[in-house]
Amino acid sequence: MYKVVRYFTDLQDNGHPYRVGDAFPRNGLTVSKERLAELSGYNNKQRTPLIVLDEVATSNTMDEPKKVVKDERSSDSFNVESKPRNKKQHK
């Protein structure tokens, strides 16, 4: 996934506006590698990169490995999420 770093309107998407911080491409739109290269490089109408690869968003879309935890009281093993728990408890 890419993140917009400079405002632009996508001329290949009916002038859809992209604001700084928006994800590119928007949901439901598929773009070519050539289009990504154009917008992330200097070969576009603004002559400056408009999008950058968002490594954080890209890494969050990958499945996290699950940890296998063994219950010491029995011989059973089970999967748990590898995400940290929220320490705040709701009442």
C-alpha positions in Angstrom: 0.0 0.0 0.0 1.1 3.5 -0.7 0.6 6.8 1.2 0.1 10.2 -0.4 2.8 12.7 0.5 1.6 15.6 -1.8 -1.9 16.6 -2.8 -2.9 15.6 -6.3 -6.0 14.7 -8.4 -5.7 11.4 -10.2 -6.3 12.2 -13.9 -6.7 8.5 -14.6 -9.5 8.2 -12.0 -11.9 10.9 -13.1 -10.0 13.6 -11.1 -10.3 11.8 -7.7 -8.6 14.0 -5.1 -5.9 12.5 -2.9 -4.9 14.4 0.2 -1.7 14.0 2.2 -1.9 10.9 4.3 -4.5 9.2 2.2 -3.9 5.6 1.1 -3.3 5.0 -2.6 -4.9 3.5 -4.5 -8.4 4.0 -2.9 -10.5 1.0 -2.2 -11.8 -0.7 -5.3 -9.2 0.7 -7.6 -6.4 -1.3 -9.2 -3.4 0.4 -10.7 -0.5 -0.9 -12.7 3.1 -1.0 -11.6 3.9 1.6 -14.2 1.4 4.0 -12.6 2.8 3.4 -9.2 6.3 4.1 -10.5 5.0 7.3 -12.2 3.4 8.7 -9.1 6.2 7.7 -6.7 8.9 9.2 -9.0 9.5 12.4 -10.9 7.9 11.4 -14.2 4.5 13.0 -13.5 2.8 16.4 -14.1 4.0 17.8 -10.8 7.6 16.5 -11.3 7.9 15.3 -7.7 7.0 12.1 -5.9 3.3 12.1 -4.9 3.1 8.7 -3.1 5.6 6.6 -1.1 5.4 3.0 -0.1 3.8 2.8 3.3 5.8 0.0 4.9 3.8 0.1 8.2 0.5 -0.4 6.4 2.0 -3.0 4.1 3.4 -5.0 7.1 0.1 -4.8 9.0 -1.7 -6.5 6.1 0.5 -9.6 6.4 -0.8 -12.4 8.7 1.1 -12.4 12.0 2.4 -15.8 13.0 0.4 -17.4 15.8 2.2 -18.6 19.0 1.6 -22.1 20.2 1.2 -22.2 24.0 1.2 -25.4 26.0 -1.2 -25.6 28.9 0.9 -26.8 31.9 -2.2 -28.4 33.5 -2.8 -30.7 30.6 -1.1 -32.1 27.5 -3.2 -29.9 25.2 -1.7 -27.1 23.0 -3.7 -24.2 21.6 -3.1 -21.2 19.4 -3.2 -17.6 20.8 -3.0 -14.3 19.0 0.5 -12.8 19.0 -0.9 -9.2 19.5 -0.3 -7.6 22.9 -3.3 -7.3 25.1 -4.7 -3.9 26.1 -3.9 -3.5 29.8 -7.0 -1.3 30.3 -10.0 -3.4 31.4 -13.5 -2.3 30.5 -16.3 -2.5 33.1 
